[in-house]
Amino acid sequence: MKHSNQIKTAQKIITILKTNGFEAFIVGGTVRDYLLKINANEDIDITTNAAPKQIKLLLCPKKTTQIQINYGSLKITFEKYLFEITTYRKEGTYKDYRHPSEIFFTKNIHQDLLRRDFTINALLMDETGKIFDFTPEKKGKTDLKKGLIRTIKDPFIRFQEDPLRILRAFYFQSKLCFCIEKNTKKAIIQKNHLLAKISSQRIYEHLEKIITHKNWHQTFKTMIETKTHLFLPQIYKSILCLGYLNETQLKYIQTHHKLKRRIFWSMSLLLNNQILASFPFTKQKKKIYQNIASLSLYLWENITFNLFKHGLKNCLLANQINYLLQKEPYEVAKMQYIYQHLPIKTITELNFSWKEVLKQLPQKPKGTWIKHTQKELITKVLNREIPNIKERLINFVLSKNQTLDKE
């Protein structure tokens, strides 16, 4: 497995801590994914009753690099791997719907596990690979086998403390293909209005995770069922549209069962033009989503030029979006045929040079006429009104220039 070497290194850390009289375990997603036999992409978390200063002293500075100590957590690099080692702790009350007002170190692993979000994320592994389930009523292993997402302790309280846990539940549903436990789902229905307390950055990060895992479609259905989509006003229309797709429609918009980011965000932009101001997209992503959304509005008005300018991939995405919005049929075969038979597919294939033309027009100042003329020239070549022959192209531009001068 991808994490096997890193787990072995984590077990070395645990051995060092235990040799010096402390408890320590691997905890969280690594244990969960190990038991599910899936690759993990997260750093390994270790929990211990050693204090941060004791951890630093025991893990030889020559082999470790301190990165950060925060809320009783120490991030270190040990034998080239990154680990987060956290001292057992209890949490005070939540005042900002995200962080506890204070934390208290404890020597009791059971108390530490009570602050974690879901039972499947609270299983422990020791230095020998033995798994421990200290969750209330030992639900962790059982829920993992049954494929259930259940909060530790009362879900109504847990979601009240931190509403982001609602989106984390949906994320695990999408990633693991699990179901949300009945009482946990009831709490989501009652507490999902608190998502308004969560920053757009956090919401965006979790939406990105949800749509790029294979169970995203069923997750969208659950969001609709619990009416959670109504408390995500920027994208609720997209969730509604995509959540009701049938199997035939689904196969057109997925890659390896994952929803294409460009489809989701470009469609969301079409349905709500305020979305770019709502989420922290990079400049590059903004440009990509704007281009695809804009392209979908005029895709077939000049399909040959659009295929030439935007490429087959983006035109197919625009067509898929229009298909999902029931604006046009799915035309992949037709579009591929048109693209394959284009006389030119890139500007470098155009047998034409502006330098040669401008030499024959020494008195002609450069300006927007060049841009407009080039677009018309390319369109005529694409539509086979003019062959891609150098002399014919130059003659067209010179003739066009004379017409413009007369006007």
Contacts in CASP RR format, 6 or more apart in sequence:
PFRMAT RR
TARGET T0000
AUTHOR 0000-0000-0000
METHOD contacts of the structure
MODEL  1
MKHSNQIKTAQKIITILKTNGFEAFIVGGTVRDYLLKINANEDIDITTNA
APKQIKLLLCPKKTTQIQINYGSLKITFEKYLFEITTYRKEGTYKDYRHP
SEIFFTKNIHQDLLRRDFTINALLMDETGKIFDFTPEKKGKTDLKKGLIR
TIKDPFIRFQEDPLRILRAFYFQSKLCFCIEKNTKKAIIQKNHLLAKISS
QRIYEHLEKIITHKNWHQTFKTMIETKTHLFLPQIYKSILCLGYLNETQL
KYIQTHHKLKRRIFWSMSLLLNNQILASFPFTKQKKKIYQNIASLSLYLW
ENITFNLFKHGLKNCLLANQINYLLQKEPYEVAKMQYIYQHLPIKTITEL
NFSWKEVLKQLPQKPKGTWIKHTQKELITKVLNREIPNIKERLINFVLSK
NQTLDKE
1 34 0 8 1.000
1 37 0 8 1.000
1 39 0 8 1.000
2 39 0 8 1.000
2 40 0 8 1.000
3 30 0 8 1.000
3 33 0 8 1.000
3 34 0 8 1.000
3 39 0 8 1.000
3 40 0 8 1.000
3 44 0 8 1.000
5 81 0 8 1.000
6 44 0 8 1.000
6 81 0 8 1.000
7 26 0 8 1.000
7 30 0 8 1.000
7 34 0 8 1.000
7 44 0 8 1.000
7 125 0 8 1.000
9 78 0 8 1.000
9 79 0 8 1.000
9 81 0 8 1.000
9 83 0 8 1.000
10 26 0 8 1.000
10 30 0 8 1.000
10 44 0 8 1.000
10 46 0 8 1.000
10 81 0 8 1.000
10 83 0 8 1.000
11 26 0 8 1.000
11 126 0 8 1.000
11 127 0 8 1.000
11 128 0 8 1.000
11 129 0 8 1.000
12 78 0 8 1.000
12 79 0 8 1.000
12 127 0 8 1.000
13 24 0 8 1.000
13 46 0 8 1.000
13 59 0 8 1.000
13 78 0 8 1.000
13 83 0 8 1.000
13 85 0 8 1.000
14 24 0 8 1.000
14 25 0 8 1.000
14 26 0 8 1.000
14 46 0 8 1.000
14 48 0 8 1.000
14 126 0 8 1.000
14 127 0 8 1.000
15 127 0 8 1.000
16 58 0 8 1.000
16 59 0 8 1.000
17 23 0 8 1.000
17 24 0 8 1.000
17 48 0 8 1.000
17 50 0 8 1.000
17 55 0 8 1.000
17 58 0 8 1.000
18 24 0 8 1.000
18 127 0 8 1.000
20 50 0 8 1.000
20 54 0 8 1.000
20 58 0 8 1.000
22 48 0 8 1.000
22 49 0 8 1.000
22 50 0 8 1.000
22 54 0 8 1.000
23 48 0 8 1.000
23 49 0 8 1.000
23 88 0 8 1.000
23 109 0 8 1.000
24 46 0 8 1.000
24 47 0 8 1.000
24 48 0 8 1.000
24 49 0 8 1.000
24 50 0 8 1.000
24 85 0 8 1.000
24 127 0 8 1.000
25 46 0 8 1.000
25 47 0 8 1.000
25 48 0 8 1.000
25 109 0 8 1.000
25 124 0 8 1.000
25 125 0 8 1.000
25 126 0 8 1.000
25 132 0 8 1.000
26 44 0 8 1.000
26 45 0 8 1.000
26 46 0 8 1.000
26 124 0 8 1.000
26 125 0 8 1.000
26 126 0 8 1.000
27 45 0 8 1.000
27 46 0 8 1.000
27 47 0 8 1.000
27 113 0 8 1.000
27 116 0 8 1.000
27 122 0 8 1.000
27 123 0 8 1.000
27 124 0 8 1.000
27 125 0 8 1.000
28 45 0 8 1.000
28 116 0 8 1.000
28 121 0 8 1.000
28 122 0 8 1.000
28 123 0 8 1.000
29 40 0 8 1.000
29 42 0 8 1.000
29 45 0 8 1.000
29 121 0 8 1.000
30 40 0 8 1.000
30 42 0 8 1.000
30 44 0 8 1.000
30 45 0 8 1.000
30 125 0 8 1.000
31 123 0 8 1.000
31 124 0 8 1.000
31 125 0 8 1.000
31 131 0 8 1.000
32 120 0 8 1.000
32 121 0 8 1.000
32 123 0 8 1.000
32 144 0 8 1.000
33 39 0 8 1.000
33 40 0 8 1.000
34 40 0 8 1.000
34 125 0 8 1.000
35 123 0 8 1.000
35 131 0 8 1.000
35 141 0 8 1.000
35 144 0 8 1.000
36 144 0 8 1.000
36 176 0 8 1.000
43 81 0 8 1.000
43 82 0 8 1.000
43 83 0 8 1.000
43 84 0 8 1.000
44 81 0 8 1.000
44 83 0 8 1.000
44 84 0 8 1.000
45 83 0 8 1.000
45 84 0 8 1.000
45 85 0 8 1.000
45 86 0 8 1.000
46 83 0 8 1.000
46 84 0 8 1.000
46 85 0 8 1.000
46 86 0 8 1.000
47 85 0 8 1.000
47 86 0 8 1.000
47 87 0 8 1.000
47 88 0 8 1.000
47 109 0 8 1.000
47 112 0 8 1.000
47 124 0 8 1.000
48 55 0 8 1.000
48 85 0 8 1.000
48 86 0 8 1.000
48 87 0 8 1.000
48 88 0 8 1.000
49 87 0 8 1.000
49 88 0 8 1.000
49 106 0 8 1.000
49 107 0 8 1.000
49 109 0 8 1.000
50 58 0 8 1.000
50 87 0 8 1.000
51 87 0 8 1.000
51 105 0 8 1.000
52 69 0 8 1.000
52 72 0 8 1.000
52 73 0 8 1.000
52 74 0 8 1.000
52 87 0 8 1.000
55 74 0 8 1.000
55 76 0 8 1.000
55 85 0 8 1.000
55 87 0 8 1.000
56 66 0 8 1.000
56 74 0 8 1.000
59 76 0 8 1.000
59 78 0 8 1.000
63 78 0 8 1.000
63 79 0 8 1.000
64 76 0 8 1.000
64 77 0 8 1.000
64 78 0 8 1.000
65 76 0 8 1.000
65 77 0 8 1.000
66 74 0 8 1.000
66 75 0 8 1.000
66 76 0 8 1.000
67 75 0 8 1.000
67 76 0 8 1.000
67 77 0 8 1.000
67 82 0 8 1.000
68 74 0 8 1.000
68 75 0 8 1.000
69 75 0 8 1.000
71 89 0 8 1.000
71 103 0 8 1.000
72 86 0 8 1.000
72 87 0 8 1.000
72 89 0 8 1.000
72 103 0 8 1.000
72 105 0 8 1.000
73 84 0 8 1.000
73 85 0 8 1.000
73 86 0 8 1.000
73 87 0 8 1.000
74 84 0 8 1.000
74 85 0 8 1.000
74 86 0 8 1.000
75 82 0 8 1.000
75 83 0 8 1.000
75 84 0 8 1.000
75 85 0 8 1.000
76 82 0 8 1.000
76 83 0 8 1.000
76 85 0 8 1.000
77 83 0 8 1.000
87 105 0 8 1.000
88 105 0 8 1.000
88 106 0 8 1.000
88 107 0 8 1.000
88 108 0 8 1.000
88 109 0 8 1.000
88 111 0 8 1.000
88 112 0 8 1.000
89 103 0 8 1.000
89 104 0 8 1.000
89 105 0 8 1.000
89 106 0 8 1.000
89 112 0 8 1.000
89 115 0 8 1.000
90 103 0 8 1.000
90 104 0 8 1.000
90 106 0 8 1.000
90 111 0 8 1.000
90 112 0 8 1.000
90 114 0 8 1.000
90 115 0 8 1.000
91 100 0 8 1.000
91 102 0 8 1.000
91 103 0 8 1.000
91 104 0 8 1.000
91 115 0 8 1.000
92 100 0 8 1.000
92 101 0 8 1.000
92 102 0 8 1.000
92 103 0 8 1.000
92 104 0 8 1.000
93 100 0 8 1.000
93 101 0 8 1.000
94 100 0 8 1.000
94 101 0 8 1.000
94 160 0 8 1.000
94 161 0 8 1.000
94 162 0 8 1.000
95 101 0 8 1.000
97 161 0 8 1.000
97 162 0 8 1.000
97 163 0 8 1.000
97 194 0 8 1.000
97 197 0 8 1.000
97 198 0 8 1.000
98 162 0 8 1.000
98 164 0 8 1.000
98 197 0 8 1.000
98 198 0 8 1.000
100 161 0 8 1.000
106 112 0 8 1.000
109 124 0 8 1.000
109 134 0 8 1.000
110 134 0 8 1.000
113 122 0 8 1.000
113 134 0 8 1.000
113 135 0 8 1.000
113 152 0 8 1.000
114 136 0 8 1.000
114 152 0 8 1.000
114 153 0 8 1.000
115 152 0 8 1.000
116 122 0 8 1.000
116 152 0 8 1.000
117 151 0 8 1.000
117 152 0 8 1.000
117 158 0 8 1.000
117 165 0 8 1.000
117 168 0 8 1.000
118 143 0 8 1.000
118 149 0 8 1.000
118 150 0 8 1.000
118 151 0 8 1.000
118 152 0 8 1.000
118 168 0 8 1.000
118 169 0 8 1.000
118 172 0 8 1.000
119 135 0 8 1.000
119 136 0 8 1.000
119 139 0 8 1.000
119 140 0 8 1.000
119 143 0 8 1.000
119 148 0 8 1.000
119 150 0 8 1.000
119 151 0 8 1.000
119 152 0 8 1.000
120 140 0 8 1.000
120 143 0 8 1.000
120 144 0 8 1.000
120 147 0 8 1.000
120 148 0 8 1.000
120 149 0 8 1.000
120 150 0 8 1.000
120 172 0 8 1.000
120 176 0 8 1.000
120 178 0 8 1.000
122 134 0 8 1.000
122 135 0 8 1.000
122 140 0 8 1.000
122 152 0 8 1.000
123 131 0 8 1.000
123 132 0 8 1.000
123 133 0 8 1.000
123 135 0 8 1.000
123 140 0 8 1.000
123 141 0 8 1.000
123 144 0 8 1.000
124 131 0 8 1.000
124 132 0 8 1.000
124 133 0 8 1.000
124 134 0 8 1.000
125 131 0 8 1.000
125 132 0 8 1.000
126 132 0 8 1.000
131 141 0 8 1.000
133 139 0 8 1.000
133 140 0 8 1.000
133 141 0 8 1.000
135 152 0 8 1.000
136 152 0 8 1.000
136 153 0 8 1.000
139 150 0 8 1.000
142 148 0 8 1.000
143 149 0 8 1.000
143 150 0 8 1.000
143 181 0 8 1.000
147 176 0 8 1.000
147 178 0 8 1.000
147 179 0 8 1.000
148 178 0 8 1.000
148 179 0 8 1.000
148 180 0 8 1.000
148 181 0 8 1.000
149 169 0 8 1.000
149 172 0 8 1.000
149 173 0 8 1.000
149 176 0 8 1.000
149 178 0 8 1.000
149 179 0 8 1.000
149 180 0 8 1.000
149 181 0 8 1.000
149 184 0 8 1.000
150 181 0 8 1.000
150 183 0 8 1.000
150 184 0 8 1.000
151 158 0 8 1.000
151 159 0 8 1.000
151 165 0 8 1.000
151 169 0 8 1.000
151 184 0 8 1.000
151 187 0 8 1.000
152 158 0 8 1.000
154 187 0 8 1.000
155 183 0 8 1.000
155 184 0 8 1.000
155 186 0 8 1.000
155 187 0 8 1.000
155 188 0 8 1.000
156 187 0 8 1.000
156 190 0 8 1.000
156 191 0 8 1.000
158 165 0 8 1.000
158 187 0 8 1.000
159 165 0 8 1.000
159 166 0 8 1.000
159 187 0 8 1.000
159 188 0 8 1.000
159 191 0 8 1.000
159 194 0 8 1.000
160 191 0 8 1.000
160 194 0 8 1.000
163 191 0 8 1.000
163 192 0 8 1.000
163 194 0 8 1.000
163 195 0 8 1.000
163 197 0 8 1.000
163 198 0 8 1.000
164 198 0 8 1.000
164 202 0 8 1.000
164 206 0 8 1.000
166 188 0 8 1.000
166 191 0 8 1.000
166 192 0 8 1.000
166 194 0 8 1.000
166 195 0 8 1.000
166 228 0 8 1.000
167 195 0 8 1.000
167 198 0 8 1.000
167 202 0 8 1.000
167 203 0 8 1.000
167 206 0 8 1.000
167 207 0 8 1.000
167 210 0 8 1.000
168 206 0 8 1.000
169 180 0 8 1.000
169 184 0 8 1.000
169 188 0 8 1.000
170 180 0 8 1.000
170 206 0 8 1.000
170 210 0 8 1.000
170 219 0 8 1.000
170 222 0 8 1.000
170 223 0 8 1.000
170 228 0 8 1.000
171 206 0 8 1.000
171 209 0 8 1.000
171 210 0 8 1.000
171 213 0 8 1.000
172 178 0 8 1.000
173 179 0 8 1.000
173 180 0 8 1.000
173 215 0 8 1.000
173 218 0 8 1.000
173 219 0 8 1.000
173 222 0 8 1.000
174 209 0 8 1.000
174 210 0 8 1.000
174 211 0 8 1.000
174 213 0 8 1.000
174 214 0 8 1.000
174 215 0 8 1.000
174 216 0 8 1.000
174 218 0 8 1.000
174 219 0 8 1.000
175 209 0 8 1.000
175 213 0 8 1.000
175 215 0 8 1.000
176 215 0 8 1.000
177 214 0 8 1.000
177 215 0 8 1.000
177 218 0 8 1.000
180 188 0 8 1.000
180 222 0 8 1.000
185 222 0 8 1.000
185 226 0 8 1.000
188 226 0 8 1.000
188 228 0 8 1.000
189 226 0 8 1.000
189 227 0 8 1.000
192 226 0 8 1.000
192 227 0 8 1.000
192 228 0 8 1.000
192 230 0 8 1.000
192 231 0 8 1.000
193 231 0 8 1.000
195 203 0 8 1.000
195 228 0 8 1.000
195 231 0 8 1.000
195 232 0 8 1.000
196 231 0 8 1.000
200 278 0 8 1.000
200 279 0 8 1.000
200 280 0 8 1.000
201 279 0 8 1.000
201 280 0 8 1.000
203 232 0 8 1.000
203 279 0 8 1.000
204 279 0 8 1.000
204 280 0 8 1.000
204 281 0 8 1.000
207 232 0 8 1.000
207 235 0 8 1.000
208 261 0 8 1.000
210 216 0 8 1.000
210 219 0 8 1.000
211 258 0 8 1.000
211 259 0 8 1.000
211 261 0 8 1.000
211 264 0 8 1.000
212 258 0 8 1.000
212 259 0 8 1.000
212 261 0 8 1.000
213 258 0 8 1.000
214 256 0 8 1.000
214 257 0 8 1.000
214 258 0 8 1.000
216 258 0 8 1.000
216 259 0 8 1.000
217 242 0 8 1.000
217 243 0 8 1.000
217 245 0 8 1.000
217 250 0 8 1.000
217 259 0 8 1.000
220 229 0 8 1.000
220 239 0 8 1.000
220 242 0 8 1.000
220 243 0 8 1.000
221 243 0 8 1.000
222 228 0 8 1.000
223 229 0 8 1.000
223 232 0 8 1.000
223 239 0 8 1.000
224 239 0 8 1.000
224 240 0 8 1.000
224 243 0 8 1.000
224 244 0 8 1.000
229 235 0 8 1.000
229 236 0 8 1.000
229 239 0 8 1.000
229 240 0 8 1.000
230 236 0 8 1.000
232 239 0 8 1.000
234 268 0 8 1.000
234 272 0 8 1.000
234 274 0 8 1.000
234 275 0 8 1.000
234 278 0 8 1.000
234 279 0 8 1.000
235 268 0 8 1.000
235 272 0 8 1.000
235 275 0 8 1.000
237 268 0 8 1.000
237 271 0 8 1.000
237 272 0 8 1.000
238 264 0 8 1.000
238 267 0 8 1.000
238 268 0 8 1.000
238 271 0 8 1.000
241 267 0 8 1.000
241 271 0 8 1.000
241 324 0 8 1.000
241 325 0 8 1.000
242 259 0 8 1.000
242 264 0 8 1.000
242 267 0 8 1.000
242 324 0 8 1.000
245 253 0 8 1.000
245 324 0 8 1.000
249 323 0 8 1.000
249 324 0 8 1.000
252 320 0 8 1.000
252 323 0 8 1.000
252 330 0 8 1.000
252 332 0 8 1.000
253 259 0 8 1.000
253 260 0 8 1.000
253 263 0 8 1.000
253 320 0 8 1.000
253 324 0 8 1.000
254 260 0 8 1.000
260 317 0 8 1.000
262 288 0 8 1.000
262 289 0 8 1.000
262 292 0 8 1.000
262 317 0 8 1.000
263 317 0 8 1.000
263 320 0 8 1.000
263 321 0 8 1.000
263 324 0 8 1.000
265 275 0 8 1.000
265 281 0 8 1.000
265 285 0 8 1.000
265 289 0 8 1.000
266 288 0 8 1.000
266 289 0 8 1.000
266 292 0 8 1.000
266 293 0 8 1.000
266 296 0 8 1.000
266 317 0 8 1.000
266 318 0 8 1.000
266 321 0 8 1.000
267 293 0 8 1.000
267 321 0 8 1.000
267 324 0 8 1.000
267 325 0 8 1.000
268 275 0 8 1.000
269 275 0 8 1.000
269 276 0 8 1.000
269 289 0 8 1.000
269 290 0 8 1.000
269 293 0 8 1.000
270 293 0 8 1.000
270 296 0 8 1.000
270 297 0 8 1.000
270 321 0 8 1.000
270 325 0 8 1.000
276 286 0 8 1.000
276 289 0 8 1.000
276 290 0 8 1.000
281 289 0 8 1.000
291 310 0 8 1.000
291 314 0 8 1.000
292 314 0 8 1.000
292 317 0 8 1.000
292 318 0 8 1.000
292 321 0 8 1.000
293 321 0 8 1.000
295 306 0 8 1.000
295 310 0 8 1.000
295 314 0 8 1.000
295 315 0 8 1.000
295 318 0 8 1.000
296 318 0 8 1.000
296 319 0 8 1.000
296 321 0 8 1.000
296 322 0 8 1.000
296 327 0 8 1.000
298 306 0 8 1.000
299 306 0 8 1.000
299 315 0 8 1.000
299 318 0 8 1.000
299 319 0 8 1.000
299 322 0 8 1.000
299 328 0 8 1.000
300 328 0 8 1.000
302 379 0 8 1.000
303 315 0 8 1.000
303 335 0 8 1.000
303 338 0 8 1.000
304 338 0 8 1.000
304 342 0 8 1.000
304 379 0 8 1.000
304 382 0 8 1.000
304 383 0 8 1.000
305 375 0 8 1.000
305 378 0 8 1.000
305 379 0 8 1.000
305 382 0 8 1.000
306 315 0 8 1.000
307 315 0 8 1.000
307 335 0 8 1.000
307 338 0 8 1.000
307 339 0 8 1.000
307 342 0 8 1.000
308 342 0 8 1.000
308 344 0 8 1.000
308 345 0 8 1.000
308 346 0 8 1.000
308 378 0 8 1.000
308 382 0 8 1.000
310 318 0 8 1.000
311 339 0 8 1.000
311 345 0 8 1.000
312 335 0 8 1.000
312 336 0 8 1.000
312 339 0 8 1.000
315 335 0 8 1.000
315 339 0 8 1.000
316 332 0 8 1.000
316 335 0 8 1.000
319 328 0 8 1.000
319 330 0 8 1.000
319 331 0 8 1.000
319 332 0 8 1.000
319 335 0 8 1.000
320 330 0 8 1.000
322 328 0 8 1.000
323 329 0 8 1.000
323 330 0 8 1.000
339 345 0 8 1.000
342 382 0 8 1.000
343 381 0 8 1.000
343 382 0 8 1.000
343 384 0 8 1.000
343 388 0 8 1.000
344 350 0 8 1.000
344 378 0 8 1.000
344 381 0 8 1.000
344 382 0 8 1.000
344 388 0 8 1.000
347 378 0 8 1.000
349 388 0 8 1.000
350 377 0 8 1.000
350 378 0 8 1.000
350 381 0 8 1.000
350 388 0 8 1.000
350 393 0 8 1.000
351 388 0 8 1.000
351 389 0 8 1.000
351 390 0 8 1.000
351 393 0 8 1.000
352 377 0 8 1.000
352 390 0 8 1.000
352 393 0 8 1.000
352 394 0 8 1.000
352 397 0 8 1.000
354 370 0 8 1.000
354 374 0 8 1.000
356 394 0 8 1.000
357 394 0 8 1.000
357 397 0 8 1.000
357 398 0 8 1.000
358 364 0 8 1.000
358 366 0 8 1.000
360 394 0 8 1.000
360 398 0 8 1.000
361 398 0 8 1.000
361 401 0 8 1.000
364 401 0 8 1.000
369 401 0 8 1.000
369 404 0 8 1.000
373 397 0 8 1.000
373 400 0 8 1.000
373 401 0 8 1.000
376 400 0 8 1.000
377 386 0 8 1.000
377 393 0 8 1.000
377 396 0 8 1.000
377 397 0 8 1.000
380 386 0 8 1.000
380 396 0 8 1.000
381 387 0 8 1.000
381 388 0 8 1.000
381 393 0 8 1.000
386 392 0 8 1.000
386 393 0 8 1.000
386 396 0 8 1.000
END
